[in-house]
Amino acid sequence: MVPDISLGGRTYGLLAYLYGPGRREEHTDPHLVAAWRPELAPDPGRDPGATLKQLTDRLDLPVLARPSGRRPQRHVWHCSVRTAPGDRHLTDDEWARVAHRVVAAAGIAPEGDDQGCRWVAVRHADDHIHIAATLVRQDGRSPRRHNDYGRAQAECRKIEQEWGLRRLNAGDGTAARRPTSAERSKAEREGRPEPPREILREAVRQALAGAADEDEFFQRLTRAGLRVHKRLAPSGDALGYKVALPGDRNRDGQPIWFPGSTLAPDLSLPGIRRRLGSGLAPTTNDSPDPIRRGPQPGGARRSAIPPVEQAAAVLRSDNDADAAAQLVGLGEVLDALGQATPGSARTEVRAAARAFERATRSHVRAEHSANRALRSAARGILHAGGALGKGEDAGVTAMLLSTLVLAAVAAARWHSARGHAQQAAAARQAAHSLRRAYRSSAVAPMAAMRAHGRNLPDAVRHRYAATLSSALPEQADRVLGESGWDALAATLSRAEEAGHDIPSLLRKAVEQRELDTAESVSDVLVWRIRRAAALPATEPAPRHQSARATMSAARPGRGNPEVYSRPNPPRR
């Protein structure tokens, strides 16, 4: 059961919408199910003699009784309450009880207080009601509604438990503010894919990912096409900032500004300064010019894998301050990767970054110096630019995404162990999107590896299978039955050519971390081994038949992980 609270300035306008046909003719049988005093609240939906004007006047009476200079400018409190998909449809009497409990919990009309605010609850659909209240009590005072959303949400959690409804995750006050219904409606009318608040939040996060300092952060916002306004002290130092989308204006034609703190709690200027204050880890590939290309995309992604693996390890430890910092750093890596990932995987990586954003915030105070390596990795990914969707770039992108899946799973477990239900759910959703992105990125490199693995002599494949059974006895049968087994055999072959001891290498890959959460154990082992053995992330393209004699004469020696022999010709 989800409450959604917003404020407005026109009682009649809200009632006209609630009793109207809806924007798509979706409202059916609008009528009152509850009110502050039902005998005083006319119902235009069921009473032919009642009008919206009459109901508006009754609700606004305490507001109008105040002197005009003391009336609240936004005096209309609007709360929609919706059951979760799949819940049973509540009766009118049940919705009336919900409304009474919500207005009491929110401080609008406390239980037993006959001088509370005036309010009505309108139902025009099976799965929700709308509560409209005016924010002047009948004794002329203002209601005490501090943290009204949090208290309404807590009451809804109680109702879910008592009535056997679907229990949603409890919040902890660290979530970003959601767009209001008015913001969503405006975005729909203007043809925007989502409300400006959501667009701006993502843009600010992306500008912050891997930024070296405050100046670079603001430069990135400007280059992203946002309107940026700084609030300056007499000394010229910034005290705060706000952003707006070009073309997003109010009725007076003025830009609609969003301060960073209203986009998300950690996007206020003090919060950003705390993150930037830890600095970046030293790196030879860093460039002070954010436009200039740094390392190659494949190299930047490969460099990001060790800090991501370290983050997953920290999330399995008991150091909460460091773990909270690693979550922030992982969020920056995802934001950076979402900007530089090619093809169909881009959409899924950006979806993962959006979901994981919720997992980066909790009441655990982060030790930001612990995530310098991750922030530097995010910076390197951005500086390297977009990767190609083929060859080494595609392989290393898949390798990094495979590692990020495990980090997201570790984040979900860390949050679950500490009772952070919303954050754990967000991390699980991020892992789901990352798996989809991985599958898209891994198609070409895994196909090339499988082709090479299928061409290995049977004796070699049997030897690798025996080694696998020894290193991973409980899951060997599963791995040998996976489509990725051929790619793993190819990887072991390349590692052996490079001079590595295969049993030792495979044991280390198995022991690196658990494999139970992997969709494909063979895929995970492929990427672990290729990174540990410094192997390229894909197989070389097949060479033309005429070049075979030349290449066979120049067969590389063992111990060189960067040069490989020609794949065996297909068996006939």
C-alpha positions as CSV (number, residue, x, y, z in Angstrom):
1,M,0.0,0.0,0.0
2,V,1.6,3.2,-1.2
3,P,0.8,6.7,0.0
4,D,1.8,9.7,-2.2
5,I,1.6,13.2,-0.7
6,S,1.7,16.5,-2.5
7,L,0.6,20.1,-1.8
8,G,-1.4,22.5,-3.9
9,G,-3.2,25.8,-3.8
10,R,-6.6,25.1,-5.5
11,T,-9.2,23.0,-3.6
12,Y,-11.7,23.2,-6.4
13,G,-9.1,22.2,-9.1
14,L,-8.2,19.0,-7.2
15,L,-11.9,18.1,-6.6
16,A,-12.7,18.7,-10.2
17,Y,-10.0,16.2,-11.2
18,L,-11.1,13.6,-8.6
19,Y,-14.7,13.8,-9.6
20,G,-14.0,14.2,-13.3
21,P,-13.6,11.5,-16.0
22,G,-9.8,11.4,-15.7
23,R,-7.2,12.1,-18.4
24,R,-8.1,8.9,-20.2
25,E,-11.6,8.4,-19.1
26,E,-10.3,6.1,-16.5
27,H,-12.3,7.4,-13.5
28,T,-15.4,5.3,-12.7
29,D,-18.2,6.1,-10.2
30,P,-16.3,8.9,-8.2
31,H,-17.8,9.2,-4.7
32,L,-16.9,9.9,-1.1
33,V,-16.0,7.0,1.1
34,A,-15.1,9.1,4.2
35,A,-14.9,12.7,5.5
36,W,-14.1,14.7,8.6
37,R,-17.8,14.8,9.3
38,P,-19.8,12.9,6.6
39,E,-23.0,14.9,7.4
40,L,-21.3,18.2,6.5
41,A,-19.6,17.0,3.3
42,P,-21.8,17.0,0.2
43,D,-21.0,14.3,-2.3
44,P,-21.3,15.5,-5.9
45,G,-20.8,11.9,-7.1
46,R,-23.8,10.3,-5.5
47,D,-26.0,13.3,-4.5
48,P,-27.6,15.0,-7.6
49,G,-28.1,18.2,-5.6
50,A,-24.5,18.5,-4.4
51,T,-21.9,20.5,-6.4
52,L,-18.1,20.8,-6.4
53,K,-18.5,24.4,-5.3
54,Q,-20.4,23.4,-2.2
55,L,-17.8,20.8,-1.2
56,T,-15.0,23.3,-1.9
57,D,-16.6,25.9,0.3
58,R,-17.0,23.5,3.2
59,L,-13.4,22.4,3.0
60,D,-12.0,25.9,2.6
61,L,-14.0,27.5,5.5
62,P,-11.3,27.3,8.2
63,V,-8.8,28.7,5.7
64,L,-11.0,31.6,4.7
65,A,-11.7,32.3,8.3
66,R,-8.1,33.4,8.7
67,P,-7.0,36.9,7.8
68,S,-5.8,36.9,4.2
69,G,-2.2,37.6,5.2
70,R,-2.1,34.5,7.4
71,R,-3.5,32.0,5.0
72,P,-1.1,29.3,3.8
73,Q,-0.3,29.8,0.1
74,R,-0.4,26.0,-0.6
75,H,-3.2,25.0,1.7
76,V,-4.4,21.8,-0.1
77,W,-2.9,18.5,1.2
78,H,-3.4,15.7,-1.3
79,C,-2.6,12.0,-0.5
80,S,-3.4,9.2,-2.8
81,V,-3.3,5.7,-1.2
82,R,-3.0,2.7,-3.6
83,T,-2.9,-1.0,-3.0
84,A,-0.2,-3.1,-4.6
85,P,-0.8,-5.0,-7.8
86,G,-2.3,-8.3,-7.0
87,D,-4.0,-7.2,-3.8
88,R,-7.7,-7.8,-3.3
89,H,-10.0,-4.9,-3.9
90,L,-11.0,-3.2,-0.7
91,T,-14.6,-2.2,0.1
92,D,-15.7,1.4,0.6
93,D,-15.9,0.7,4.3
94,E,-12.3,-0.6,4.4
95,W,-11.1,2.4,2.4
96,A,-12.9,4.7,4.8
97,R,-10.9,3.0,7.7
98,V,-7.7,3.4,5.7
99,A,-8.4,7.1,5.2
100,H,-9.2,7.7,8.9
101,R,-5.9,6.0,9.9
102,V,-3.8,7.9,7.4
103,V,-5.0,11.4,8.2
104,A,-4.6,10.6,11.9
105,A,-1.1,9.2,11.5
106,A,-0.1,12.2,9.2
107,G,-1.2,14.8,11.8
108,I,-4.0,16.1,9.6
109,A,-6.8,14.9,11.9
110,P,-5.5,13.2,15.0
111,E,-7.7,10.5,16.4
112,G,-10.0,11.9,19.0
113,D,-9.3,15.5,18.0
114,D,-12.6,17.1,16.8
115,Q,-10.7,20.3,15.8
116,G,-8.5,18.7,13.2
117,C,-8.4,19.7,9.6
118,R,-11.3,19.2,7.3
119,W,-10.8,16.4,4.8
120,V,-12.6,14.0,2.4
121,A,-11.6,10.7,0.8
122,V,-12.8,10.2,-2.8
123,R,-12.8,6.8,-4.6
124,H,-12.9,6.6,-8.4
125,A,-11.1,3.3,-9.0
126,D,-10.9,-0.2,-7.5
127,D,-7.3,0.1,-6.2
128,H,-6.9,3.5,-4.7
129,I,-8.4,6.5,-3.0
130,H,-7.5,10.2,-2.9
131,I,-7.6,12.2,0.4
132,A,-8.0,16.0,0.0
133,A,-7.6,18.2,3.1
134,T,-7.2,21.9,3.8
135,L,-4.2,22.8,6.1
136,V,-5.9,25.0,8.7
137,R,-7.5,23.3,11.7
138,Q,-11.0,24.2,12.7
139,D,-9.6,26.0,15.7
140,G,-7.6,28.2,13.4
141,R,-4.2,26.6,14.1
142,S,-1.9,24.9,11.7
143,P,-1.7,21.1,11.8
144,R,1.5,19.3,13.1
145,R,2.4,17.3,10.1
146,H,6.1,17.0,10.4
147,N,7.3,13.9,8.5
148,D,3.7,13.3,7.3
149,Y,4.9,11.1,4.5
150,G,7.0,8.9,6.8
151,R,4.2,8.5,9.3
152,A,1.6,7.8,6.6
153,Q,3.9,5.2,5.1
154,A,4.4,3.5,8.5
155,E,0.7,3.4,9.0
156,C,0.2,1.7,5.6
157,R,2.8,-0.9,6.6
158,K,0.7,-1.7,9.7
159,I,-2.5,-1.9,7.6
160,E,-0.8,-4.3,5.2
161,Q,0.3,-6.6,8.0
162,E,-3.1,-6.5,9.8
163,W,-5.2,-7.0,6.7
164,G,-3.0,-9.6,4.9
165,L,-2.1,-7.3,2.0
166,R,1.1,-7.4,0.1
167,R,3.8,-6.0,2.4
168,L,6.0,-3.5,0.7
169,N,9.5,-2.6,1.9
170,A,9.7,-0.1,4.7
171,G,11.6,3.1,4.0
172,D,14.2,4.7,6.3
173,G,14.0,8.3,5.2
174,T,17.0,8.1,2.8
175,A,15.2,7.7,-0.4
176,A,15.1,10.4,-3.1
177,R,11.9,12.3,-3.4
178,R,9.6,10.9,-6.0
179,P,7.9,13.1,-8.6
180,T,4.5,14.3,-7.6
181,S,1.4,13.3,-9.6
182,A,1.4,16.9,-11.0
183,E,5.0,16.5,-12.2
184,R,4.2,13.2,-13.8
185,S,1.1,14.6,-15.5
186,K,3.0,17.6,-16.9
187,A,5.7,15.4,-18.3
188,E,3.1,13.2,-20.0
189,R,1.4,16.3,-21.5
190,E,4.7,17.6,-22.8
191,G,5.8,14.3,-24.2
192,R,8.8,13.8,-21.9
193,P,9.9,10.3,-21.2
194,E,9.9,11.0,-17.5
195,P,9.4,14.0,-15.1
196,P,12.2,16.6,-15.0
197,R,13.0,15.6,-11.4
198,E,14.1,12.1,-12.5
199,I,16.0,13.4,-15.6
200,L,17.9,15.9,-13.5
201,R,18.7,13.5,-10.7
202,E,20.3,11.1,-13.3
203,A,22.2,14.0,-15.0
204,V,23.6,15.2,-11.7
205,R,24.7,11.7,-10.7
206,Q,26.4,11.3,-14.0
207,A,28.2,14.6,-13.7
208,L,29.5,13.6,-10.3
209,A,30.8,10.2,-11.3
210,G,34.6,10.3,-11.1
211,A,34.7,14.1,-11.0
212,A,38.0,15.4,-9.6
213,D,36.7,18.5,-7.9
214,E,33.7,20.9,-7.6
215,D,34.6,23.0,-10.7
216,E,34.7,19.9,-12.9
217,F,31.3,18.8,-11.5
218,F,29.7,22.1,-12.4
219,Q,31.4,22.1,-15.8
220,R,29.9,18.7,-16.6
221,L,26.5,19.9,-15.6
222,T,26.8,22.8,-18.1
223,R,28.1,20.6,-20.8
224,A,25.1,18.2,-20.3
225,G,22.9,21.1,-21.3
226,L,21.4,21.8,-17.9
227,R,20.6,25.3,-16.6
228,V,22.8,25.7,-13.5
229,H,22.5,28.4,-10.8
230,K,24.8,28.8,-7.9
231,R,24.0,30.5,-4.6
232,L,27.1,32.5,-3.8
233,A,28.4,33.9,-0.5
234,P,29.8,37.5,-0.5
235,S,33.2,35.9,-0.8
236,G,32.2,34.3,-4.1
237,D,32.1,30.7,-2.7
238,A,29.2,28.6,-3.6
239,L,26.7,28.0,-0.8
240,G,24.4,25.8,-2.8
241,Y,23.2,25.1,-6.3
242,K,20.1,24.3,-8.3
243,V,19.4,22.9,-11.8
244,A,16.7,23.1,-14.4
245,L,15.9,21.6,-17.7
246,P,15.9,23.9,-20.7
247,G,12.3,24.6,-21.6
248,D,10.8,23.4,-18.3
249,R,9.0,26.5,-17.1
250,N,6.1,27.4,-14.8
251,R,3.0,29.4,-15.6
252,D,4.9,32.7,-15.4
253,G,7.5,31.5,-17.9
254,Q,10.2,31.1,-15.3
255,P,12.5,28.1,-15.1
256,I,11.5,25.4,-12.7
257,W,14.5,24.9,-10.5
258,F,15.4,21.9,-8.4
259,P,18.0,22.3,-5.6
260,G,20.4,19.4,-5.4
261,S,19.1,18.4,-1.9
262,T,15.5,18.0,-3.3
263,L,16.8,15.6,-6.0
264,A,18.4,13.2,-3.5
265,P,19.7,13.6,0.0
266,D,23.3,13.0,-1.1
267,L,23.2,15.5,-4.0
268,S,23.2,18.6,-1.8
269,L,26.4,20.7,-2.2
270,P,27.7,19.7,1.3
271,G,27.1,16.0,0.4
272,I,28.9,16.4,-2.9
273,R,31.8,18.1,-1.2
274,R,32.1,15.3,1.3
275,R,32.4,12.9,-1.6
276,L,34.8,14.9,-3.6
277,G,36.9,15.8,-0.6
278,S,38.3,12.2,-0.4
279,G,40.1,12.8,-3.8
280,L,40.9,10.2,-6.4
281,A,43.4,7.3,-6.3
282,P,46.6,8.0,-8.2
283,T,46.6,6.7,-11.7
284,T,48.9,7.1,-14.6
285,N,46.0,7.3,-17.0
286,D,44.3,10.2,-15.4
287,S,43.9,13.4,-17.5
288,P,43.0,16.8,-16.1
289,D,41.1,17.6,-19.2
290,P,37.7,15.8,-19.1
291,I,37.4,16.1,-22.9
292,R,40.7,14.6,-23.7
293,R,40.8,10.8,-24.2
294,G,42.6,8.8,-21.5
295,P,43.3,5.1,-21.7
296,Q,41.7,2.9,-24.3
297,P,38.1,1.7,-23.4
298,G,39.2,-1.9,-22.9
299,G,42.1,-0.9,-20.7
300,A,39.9,1.4,-18.6
301,R,37.3,-1.3,-18.0
302,R,40.0,-3.9,-17.2
303,S,41.5,-1.4,-14.7
304,A,38.1,-1.1,-13.0
305,I,37.7,-4.8,-12.3
306,P,40.1,-5.0,-9.3
307,P,38.5,-2.2,-7.3
308,V,35.0,-3.7,-8.0
309,E,36.2,-7.0,-6.8
310,Q,37.7,-5.3,-3.7
311,A,34.4,-3.6,-3.1
312,A,32.5,-6.9,-3.1
313,A,35.1,-8.3,-0.6
314,V,34.5,-5.3,1.7
315,L,30.7,-5.8,1.5
316,R,31.3,-9.3,2.9
317,S,33.2,-7.9,5.8
318,D,32.1,-6.2,9.1
319,N,33.5,-2.8,8.3
320,D,30.2,-0.9,7.7
321,A,31.7,2.6,7.1
322,D,34.0,1.2,4.4
323,A,31.2,-0.9,3.0
324,A,28.9,2.2,2.7
325,A,31.6,4.0,0.9
326,Q,32.1,1.1,-1.5
327,L,28.4,1.3,-2.4
328,V,28.7,4.9,-3.3
329,G,31.8,4.1,-5.4
330,L,30.0,1.3,-7.2
331,G,27.2,3.7,-8.0
332,E,29.7,6.0,-9.7
333,V,31.2,3.2,-11.7
334,L,27.7,2.2,-12.9
335,D,26.9,5.8,-13.8
336,A,30.1,6.1,-15.8
337,L,29.6,2.8,-17.5
338,G,26.1,3.7,-18.5
339,Q,27.4,6.7,-20.3
340,A,30.1,4.8,-22.2
341,T,28.5,1.4,-23.0
342,P,27.5,0.8,-26.6
343,G,24.5,-1.0,-28.2
344,S,21.6,-2.6,-26.4
345,A,23.6,-3.1,-23.2
346,R,23.5,0.6,-22.6
347,T,19.8,0.7,-21.7
348,E,20.3,-2.1,-19.2
349,V,23.4,-0.6,-17.6
350,R,21.6,2.7,-17.1
351,A,18.7,0.9,-15.6
352,A,21.1,-0.8,-13.2
353,A,22.6,2.5,-12.3
354,R,19.2,4.0,-11.6
355,A,18.2,1.1,-9.4
356,F,21.5,0.9,-7.6
357,E,21.3,4.6,-6.7
358,R,18.8,3.7,-4.0
359,A,21.3,1.1,-2.7
360,T,24.0,3.8,-2.2
361,R,22.2,5.5,0.6
362,S,21.4,4.4,4.2
363,H,22.0,5.8,7.7
364,V,25.4,4.1,7.8
365,R,27.9,7.0,7.5
366,A,30.4,6.3,4.7
367,E,34.2,6.6,5.0
368,H,34.6,8.2,1.6
369,S,38.3,7.8,1.5
370,A,37.7,4.1,1.1
371,N,36.2,4.4,-2.4
372,R,38.9,6.5,-4.1
373,A,39.9,3.6,-6.3
374,L,36.3,3.1,-7.5
375,R,35.9,6.8,-8.2
376,S,39.1,6.8,-10.2
377,A,37.9,3.8,-12.1
378,A,34.7,5.7,-13.0
379,R,36.8,8.6,-14.2
380,G,39.0,6.3,-16.3
381,I,35.9,4.8,-18.0
382,L,34.6,8.2,-18.9
383,H,37.9,9.5,-20.1
384,A,38.4,6.4,-22.3
385,G,35.2,7.1,-24.1
386,G,32.7,4.7,-25.6
387,A,33.7,1.1,-26.2
388,L,33.1,-0.7,-29.4
389,G,30.5,-3.5,-29.2
390,K,33.0,-6.1,-30.6
391,G,36.5,-7.4,-30.2
392,E,38.5,-6.8,-27.1
393,D,36.3,-3.9,-26.0
394,A,33.2,-6.1,-26.0
395,G,35.0,-8.9,-24.1
396,V,36.3,-6.6,-21.4
397,T,32.9,-4.9,-21.0
398,A,31.4,-8.4,-20.4
399,M,34.2,-9.2,-18.0
400,L,33.5,-6.0,-16.0
401,L,29.7,-6.6,-16.1
402,S,30.1,-10.1,-14.8
403,T,32.1,-8.7,-11.8
404,L,29.5,-6.0,-11.2
405,V,26.8,-8.6,-11.0
406,L,28.6,-10.2,-8.1
407,A,29.2,-6.9,-6.4
408,A,25.5,-6.0,-6.7
409,V,24.6,-9.4,-5.2
410,A,27.0,-8.7,-2.3
411,A,25.4,-5.3,-1.9
412,A,21.9,-6.9,-1.6
413,R,23.2,-9.3,1.0
414,W,24.9,-6.5,3.0
415,H,21.7,-4.5,3.1
416,S,19.5,-7.5,3.9
417,A,21.7,-8.4,6.9
418,R,21.2,-4.8,8.3
419,G,17.4,-4.6,7.7
420,H,17.7,-2.2,4.8
421,A,14.7,-3.6,2.8
422,Q,14.4,-1.0,0.1
423,Q,18.2,-0.8,-0.5
424,A,18.4,-4.6,-0.7
425,A,15.6,-4.7,-3.2
426,A,17.2,-2.0,-5.3
427,A,20.5,-3.9,-5.4
428,R,18.8,-7.1,-6.5
429,Q,17.0,-5.1,-9.2
430,A,20.4,-3.7,-10.3
431,A,21.9,-7.2,-10.4
432,H,19.0,-8.3,-12.6
433,S,19.6,-5.5,-15.1
434,L,23.3,-6.1,-15.1
435,R,22.8,-9.8,-15.9
436,R,20.8,-8.7,-18.9
437,A,23.5,-6.2,-20.0
438,Y,26.1,-8.9,-19.5
439,R,24.2,-11.4,-21.7
440,S,24.0,-8.8,-24.5
441,S,27.7,-7.8,-24.2
442,A,29.0,-11.4,-24.0
443,V,27.4,-12.8,-27.1
444,A,30.2,-12.1,-29.5
445,P,33.3,-12.8,-27.3
446,M,31.7,-16.0,-25.8
447,A,30.8,-17.2,-29.3
448,A,34.4,-16.8,-30.4
449,M,35.7,-18.6,-27.4
450,R,33.2,-21.5,-27.8
451,A,34.2,-21.9,-31.4
452,H,37.8,-22.3,-30.4
453,G,37.0,-24.6,-27.5
454,R,35.0,-26.9,-29.7
455,N,38.0,-27.3,-32.0
456,L,40.3,-28.5,-29.3
457,P,41.3,-32.2,-29.4
458,D,39.1,-34.5,-27.4
459,A,42.0,-35.6,-25.3
460,V,42.7,-32.0,-24.2
461,R,39.0,-31.3,-23.4
462,H,38.8,-34.5,-21.4
463,R,41.9,-33.5,-19.4
464,Y,40.4,-30.1,-18.7
465,A,37.1,-31.7,-17.6
466,A,39.0,-34.0,-15.2
467,T,40.9,-31.0,-13.8
468,L,37.5,-29.2,-13.3
469,S,36.0,-32.1,-11.5
470,S,38.9,-32.1,-9.1
471,A,38.7,-28.4,-8.4
472,L,34.9,-28.1,-8.3
473,P,33.5,-31.5,-7.6
474,E,30.0,-30.4,-6.5
475,Q,29.3,-28.3,-9.6
476,A,31.5,-29.9,-12.3
477,D,28.5,-31.7,-13.9
478,R,26.6,-28.5,-14.1
479,V,29.5,-26.6,-15.7
480,L,30.2,-29.4,-18.2
481,G,26.5,-29.2,-19.2
482,E,26.5,-25.4,-19.7
483,S,27.0,-23.8,-23.1
484,G,29.9,-21.9,-21.6
485,W,32.0,-25.0,-21.1
486,D,33.5,-24.8,-24.6
487,A,34.5,-21.2,-23.8
488,L,36.1,-22.3,-20.5
489,A,38.0,-25.0,-22.3
490,A,39.3,-22.4,-24.8
491,T,40.3,-20.2,-21.9
492,L,42.2,-23.0,-20.1
493,S,43.9,-23.8,-23.4
494,R,45.1,-20.2,-23.8
495,A,46.3,-20.1,-20.2
496,E,48.2,-23.2,-20.7
497,E,49.9,-21.8,-23.8
498,A,50.9,-18.8,-21.8
499,G,52.7,-21.1,-19.3
500,H,50.2,-21.2,-16.4
501,D,49.6,-24.3,-14.3
502,I,46.0,-25.2,-15.1
503,P,45.1,-27.1,-11.9
504,S,46.5,-24.3,-9.7
505,L,44.9,-21.5,-11.8
506,L,41.5,-23.2,-11.8
507,R,41.6,-23.8,-8.0
508,K,42.4,-20.1,-7.4
509,A,39.5,-19.1,-9.7
510,V,37.1,-21.4,-7.8
511,E,38.3,-20.2,-4.4
512,Q,38.1,-16.5,-5.3
513,R,34.5,-16.2,-4.1
514,E,31.3,-18.2,-4.0
515,L,29.6,-19.3,-7.2
516,D,26.1,-20.1,-6.0
517,T,24.6,-16.9,-7.2
518,A,26.1,-17.2,-10.8
519,E,23.6,-17.9,-13.6
520,S,26.5,-19.5,-15.5
521,V,29.4,-20.8,-13.4
522,S,31.4,-21.5,-16.6
523,D,31.0,-17.8,-17.7
524,V,32.2,-16.6,-14.3
525,L,35.2,-18.9,-14.4
526,V,36.1,-17.8,-17.9
527,W,36.4,-14.1,-16.9
528,R,38.2,-14.8,-13.6
529,I,40.8,-17.0,-15.4
530,R,41.3,-14.6,-18.3
531,R,41.8,-11.7,-15.9
532,A,44.1,-13.7,-13.5
533,A,46.2,-15.0,-16.4
534,A,46.3,-11.6,-18.2
535,L,44.6,-13.1,-21.3
536,P,42.7,-11.0,-23.8
537,A,39.0,-10.9,-23.2
538,T,38.2,-12.5,-26.6
539,E,39.5,-14.9,-29.2
540,P,41.2,-13.5,-32.3
541,A,39.2,-13.5,-35.5
542,P,39.7,-16.5,-37.8
543,R,42.6,-15.8,-40.2
544,H,42.3,-16.3,-44.0
545,Q,43.4,-19.7,-45.3
546,S,46.3,-18.2,-47.3
547,A,47.9,-16.8,-44.1
548,R,48.0,-20.1,-42.3
549,A,51.5,-21.2,-43.5
550,T,53.0,-17.8,-42.5
551,M,51.4,-17.9,-39.1
552,S,52.4,-21.5,-38.4
553,A,56.0,-20.6,-39.0
554,A,55.8,-17.8,-36.5
555,R,54.2,-19.8,-33.7
556,P,54.5,-17.9,-30.4
557,G,56.4,-19.2,-27.4
558,R,54.9,-20.0,-24.1
559,G,54.9,-17.5,-21.3
560,N,53.8,-14.6,-23.5
561,P,50.2,-13.9,-22.4
562,E,49.6,-11.3,-25.1
563,V,50.4,-13.4,-28.2
564,Y,48.5,-16.5,-29.3
565,S,48.8,-19.2,-31.9
566,R,46.2,-19.8,-34.6
567,P,43.2,-21.8,-33.4
568,N,43.2,-25.5,-34.5
569,P,41.4,-26.0,-37.8
570,P,37.9,-27.4,-37.6
571,R,37.7,-31.2,-37.3
572,R,36.2,-32.8,-40.3
